[in-house]
């Protein structure tokens, strides 16, 4: 091999490397996830501070979800007009203001209101992040790049859930939001680089709802809804199942979250397979794998420690399926990627409510095994919808 050939190979390898912007976007995802996941462990401390009940405090989480869904569905069209980078930086500033409001809230009403503002910011930030991930990805490494970004959910679950309770016990719950605020300001600085200066994509702002006309998007959104309802419905009640039905200590919830998060992060090796074989081709099989994992949960629901190993596989499969879903959605129409990602985020957070609301009565009357069985059935529907979506053409990821 000549020196020139070696130089060309080295240059191509360098060009195909995952850009530093992906790691900055990973931090942004981690911050948003930390806010949404940290409240659960510290809710008793917040309730004591405000002299209210824990369910009253957790209403802030519900309001955060409402704000996120509404923002993603009705405001995310601005991404395609002003650029994903500019939109992300504005959303991070708004998110920082909301965190400051949470940290300084004198009462529950202000705290809940601040979480609503945080949700509005998150509903703009998340589709911006996914759009930037697609724009930044080198050709042929779209899934690898997105995998780095999605690792932020692992950071938020492992660090957010684990450290929030420690910080709240050591220095008070307000310090948790102060730390996340500092991290948000750091991520704002990271997002101010070249990727934040993306040009305007269209002359007018369109609602993400207008992207429903994109061919192939409807079955993918149905699959997304089934996927997310299954996850949130099971995840919302698996901790109570461990504590009340299997009589495990409260710390078992943290261990299960850690097992899931480690599995989610360990799925990075699957990302190159998605790039190699295609997200649309693999997505039905990945959803079918998630369905099989829920069926395994049915079998292991009465064993004290069987669910911990399954949680690792659950995180692994969910990461791969989420990666393939977002890559496939982003390939439908790159000129409207911001609106499409807004629809994805809106459906995701609406599914959070649907999952927790619908699975709650089922859990009370039939137990956790019934939840896992229902989740498996939903994932079969997601598999069918993803298979139907394969008929839609995929545009280049540019």
C-alpha positions in Angstrom: 0.0 0.0 0.0 1.4 3.4 -1.0 1.9 6.3 1.4 -0.8 8.1 -0.5 -3.3 5.3 0.0 -2.4 5.2 3.7 -3.0 8.9 4.0 -6.3 8.7 2.2 -7.5 5.9 4.5 -6.4 7.9 7.6 -8.2 11.0 6.2 -11.4 8.9 5.6 -11.2 7.4 9.1 -10.8 10.9 10.6 -13.7 12.2 8.6 -15.9 9.3 9.8 -15.2 9.9 13.5 -18.1 10.9 15.7 -18.0 14.7 16.2 -17.4 16.4 19.5 -20.9 18.0 19.1 -22.4 14.6 19.8 -20.9 14.5 23.3 -22.2 18.0 24.0 -25.6 16.8 23.0 -25.2 13.8 25.2 -24.7 16.2 28.2 -27.9 18.1 27.2 -29.9 14.9 27.1 -28.5 14.0 30.5 -29.5 17.3 32.0 -33.1 17.1 30.8 -33.4 13.5 32.0 -31.9 14.3 35.4 -34.6 16.9 36.0 -37.4 14.5 35.0 -36.0 11.5 37.0 -34.5 13.2 40.1 -37.8 14.3 41.6 -38.9 10.8 42.5 -36.1 10.1 45.0 -36.2 13.5 46.6 -40.0 14.0 46.7 -40.3 13.1 50.4 -37.7 15.9 51.2 -39.5 18.4 49.0 -42.9 17.4 50.6 -41.5 18.0 54.1 -40.1 21.4 53.1 -43.4 22.6 51.6 -45.5 20.7 54.2 -47.5 18.9 51.6 -48.0 15.2 50.6 -45.6 13.3 48.3 -48.4 12.9 45.6 -48.8 16.6 45.6 -45.1 17.1 44.9 -45.2 14.5 42.2 -47.8 16.5 40.4 -44.9 18.6 39.3 -43.6 15.7 37.3 -47.0 15.4 35.6 -47.0 19.1 34.8 -43.5 18.8 33.4 -44.7 16.1 31.0 -47.7 18.2 29.9 -45.4 21.2 29.2 -43.0 19.0 27.2 -45.7 17.4 25.1 -47.5 20.7 24.3 -44.2 22.4 23.4 -43.0 19.6 21.2 -46.3 19.4 19.4 -47.0 23.1 18.9 -43.6 25.0 19.1 -41.0 22.6 17.7 -41.7 23.8 14.1 -39.5 26.7 14.9 -36.5 24.4 14.7 -36.8 24.1 10.9 -37.0 27.9 10.6 -34.4 29.2 13.0 -32.1 26.2 13.1 -31.8 23.5 15.6 -28.7 25.0 17.3 -30.3 28.4 17.9 -33.5 26.7 19.2 -31.5 24.5 21.5 -29.5 27.4 23.0 -32.7 29.3 23.7 -34.4 26.3 25.2 -31.4 25.7 27.5 -31.5 29.3 28.7 -35.2 28.9 29.5 -34.5 25.5 31.2 -31.9 27.2 33.4 -34.4 29.8 34.4 -36.9 27.1 35.3 -34.3 25.2 37.4 -33.4 28.4 39.3 -37.1 28.8 40.0 -37.3 25.3 41.3 -34.3 25.8 43.6 -35.6 29.1 45.0 -39.3 28.2 45.1 -40.9 29.3 48.4 -43.9 27.0 47.9 -45.4 24.2 45.9 -47.2 26.4 43.4 -44.1 28.1 42.3 -42.2 24.8 42.2 -44.9 23.2 40.0 -45.0 26.3 37.7 -41.3 26.2 37.3 -41.5 22.5 36.3 -44.1 23.5 33.7 -41.7 26.0 32.2 -38.9 23.4 32.3 -41.3 21.1 30.3 -41.8 23.8 27.7 -38.0 24.1 27.4 -37.5 20.4 27.2 -40.2 20.1 24.4 -38.0 22.4 22.3 -34.7 21.0 23.4 -35.2 17.3 22.7 -36.3 17.5 19.1 -33.5 20.1 18.6 -31.0 17.6 20.0 -32.2 14.8 17.8 -32.1 17.0 14.8 -28.6 18.2 15.5 -27.5 14.6 16.0 -28.7 13.7 12.5 -27.0 16.8 11.0 -23.7 16.2 12.8 -23.5 12.5 12.0 -20.9 11.5 9.4 -22.3 9.5 6.5 -22.8 5.9 7.5 -22.4 6.6 11.2 -25.8 8.1 11.9 -26.8 5.4 14.5 -23.3 5.5 16.1 -23.6 9.2 16.6 -27.1 9.0 17.9 -26.0 6.3 20.3 -23.5 8.7 21.8 -26.3 11.3 22.2 -28.7 8.7 23.7 -26.1 7.7 26.3 -27.3 10.9 28.1 -30.4 9.0 29.2 -28.1 6.5 30.9 -26.2 9.3 32.6 -29.5 10.8 33.9 -30.8 7.5 35.1 -27.6 6.3 36.8 -26.4 9.6 38.1 -29.7 11.4 38.4 -31.5 8.7 40.3 -28.5 7.7 42.4 -27.0 11.0 43.3 -30.1 13.1 43.8 -31.1 11.3 47.0 -27.5 11.5 48.3 -27.3 15.3 47.6 -30.7 15.9 49.1 -29.7 14.1 52.3 -26.3 15.8 52.6 -27.2 19.4 51.6 -30.9 19.7 51.0 -33.1 19.1 47.9 -32.6 22.6 46.6 -28.9 21.8 46.0 -30.0 19.1 43.5 -31.5 21.7 41.2 -28.6 24.1 41.8 -26.2 21.3 40.5 -28.4 20.6 37.5 -28.5 24.4 36.8 -24.7 24.6 36.8 -24.6 21.6 34.4 -27.2 23.4 32.2 -25.0 26.5 31.9 -22.0 24.3 31.0 -24.0 22.6 28.3 -25.1 26.0 27.0 -21.5 26.9 26.5 -20.8 23.6 24.7 -23.8 24.2 22.5 -22.5 27.6 21.4 -20.0 26.0 19.0 -20.3 25.5 15.3 -23.3 23.1 15.5 -25.3 25.9 17.2 -25.0 28.0 14.1 -27.1 25.9 11.8 -28.8 28.0 9.1 -32.5 28.5 8.7 -34.2 25.7 6.9 -37.5 27.3 5.8 -39.1 30.7 5.4 -42.0 30.1 7.7 -42.6 28.3 11.0 -44.9 25.2 10.6 -46.5 23.3 13.4 -45.1 19.8 13.9 -48.6 18.6 13.3 -48.1 19.5 9.6 -45.5 16.8 9.4 -48.3 14.2 9.7 -48.5 14.4 6.0 -45.0 12.9 5.5 -45.3 9.5 3.9 -44.6 6.7 6.4 -44.8 8.8 9.6 -48.2 7.6 10.8 -47.3 3.9 11.4 -44.0 5.0 13.0 -45.8 7.3 15.4 -48.2 4.5 16.2 -45.2 2.2 16.9 -43.6 5.0 19.0 -46.8 5.3 21.1 -47.0 1.6 21.7 -43.3 1.4 22.6 -43.5 4.3 25.0 -46.8 3.3 26.6 -45.3 -0.1 27.3 -42.1 1.3 28.8 -43.7 4.0 31.0 -46.6 1.8 32.1 -44.2 -1.0 33.3 -41.5 1.3 34.7 -44.0 3.3 36.7 -45.1 0.3 38.8 -42.1 -2.1 38.8 -40.6 -0.4 41.8 -43.8 -0.8 43.8 -44.0 -4.4 42.8 -40.5 -5.0 44.1 -41.2 -3.3 47.4 -44.8 -4.4 48.2 -45.3 -7.7 46.4 -41.8 -9.1 46.5 -41.0 -7.4 49.9 -37.6 -6.2 48.8 -35.9 -3.1 50.5 -36.4 0.3 49.0 -32.8 0.3 47.8 -33.8 -2.5 45.3 -35.5 0.2 43.2 -32.2 2.0 42.8 -30.5 -1.2 41.9 -33.1 -2.0 39.2 -32.8 1.5 37.8 -29.0 1.0 37.7 -29.3 -2.4 36.0 -31.6 -0.9 33.3 -29.3 2.1 32.9 -26.2 0.0 32.5 -28.0 -2.1 29.9 -29.1 1.0 28.1 -25.6 2.3 28.0 -24.1 -1.1 27.0 -26.1 -1.1 23.8 -23.5 1.1 22.0 -22.1 -1.9 20.2 -25.4 -2.5 18.4 -25.4 1.0 16.8 -23.0 0.0 14.0 -25.4 -2.9 13.1 -28.2 -0.4 12.7 -26.0 1.7 10.4 -24.9 -1.4 8.5 -28.3 -3.1 7.9 -30.6 -0.1 8.1 -32.9 1.2 10.8 -36.1 0.4 8.9 -35.0 -3.2 8.3 -34.1 -3.9 11.9 -36.8 -1.9 13.7 -39.5 -4.6 13.6 -37.1 -7.3 14.9 -35.9 -5.0 17.7 -39.5 -4.3 18.8 -40.2 -8.0 18.7 -37.2 -8.5 21.0 -38.6 -6.0 23.5 -41.9 -7.9 23.4 -40.1 -11.1 24.3 -38.4 -9.3 27.2 -41.8 -8.3 28.6 -42.9 -11.9 28.3 -39.8 -12.9 30.3 -41.0 -10.4 32.9 -44.3 -12.2 33.2 -42.4 -15.4 33.9 -40.1 -13.8 36.4 -42.6 -11.5 38.1 -43.0 -13.8 41.2 -39.2 -14.3 41.7 -37.4 -12.0 44.1 -34.4 -11.2 42.0 -35.3 -12.4 38.5 -36.3 -9.0 37.3 -32.8 -7.5 37.9 -31.1 -9.4 35.1 -34.1 -8.9 32.8 -33.8 -5.1 33.5 -30.4 -5.1 32.0 -31.7 -6.8 28.8 -34.6 -4.4 28.8 -32.3 -1.4 28.8 -30.2 -3.0 26.1 -33.1 -3.7 23.8 -34.9 -0.4 24.5 -31.7 1.6 23.5 -31.4 -0.2 20.2 -35.1 0.1 19.4 -35.1 3.9 20.3 -32.0 4.5 18.3 -33.5 2.7 15.2 -36.8 4.5 15.6 -35.3 8.0 15.7 -32.9 7.3 12.8 -35.8 6.0 10.8 -38.0 9.0 11.6 -35.3 11.4 10.8 -34.7 9.7 7.4 -38.3 10.3 6.2 -37.9 14.0 5.3 -34.7 15.8 6.3 -36.1 19.2 5.4 -38.8 18.8 8.1 -36.7 16.9 10.6 -37.4 19.4 13.4 -41.1 19.0 13.0 -40.8 15.3 12.8 -38.7 15.1 16.0 -41.2 17.4 17.6 -44.0 14.9 16.8 -41.8 12.1 18.2 -41.2 14.0 21.5 -44.9 15.0 21.8 -46.0 11.4 21.3 -43.4 10.2 23.8 -44.6 12.4 26.6 -48.3 11.9 25.8 -47.5 8.2 26.1 -46.0 8.8 29.5 -49.5 9.9 30.7 -51.3 7.2 28.8 -49.0 4.4 30.2 -49.2 5.5 33.8 -52.9 6.2 33.7 -54.0 3.0 31.9 -51.6 0.6 33.6 -52.4 1.8 37.1 -55.9 0.3 37.4 -54.6 -2.9 35.7 -51.8 -3.2 38.2 -54.2 -2.7 41.1 -56.6 -5.4 39.9 -54.4 -7.9 38.2 -50.8 -7.4 39.4 -47.5 -6.8 37.7 -47.6 -9.9 35.5 -50.6 -8.5 33.8 -48.8 -5.2 33.1 -45.9 -7.1 31.5 -48.3 -9.1 29.4 -50.1 -6.0 28.2 -46.8 -4.4 27.3 -45.9 -7.4 25.3 -49.1 -7.2 23.4 -48.5 -3.5 22.7 -45.0 -4.3 21.4 -46.5 -6.8 19.0 -48.6 -3.9 17.6 -45.5 -1.8 17.4 -43.8 -4.5 15.5 -46.6 -4.7 13.0 -46.7 -0.9 12.6 -42.9 -0.7 12.1 -43.2 -3.4 9.4 -45.8 -1.4 7.6 -43.6 1.7 7.8 -40.9 -0.1 5.8 -42.8 0.6 2.7 -42.1 4.3 3.0 -39.0 5.6 1.2 -36.1 6.8 3.3 -34.5 10.1 2.2 -30.7 10.7 2.6 -29.6 11.6 6.1 -28.0 14.9 4.9 
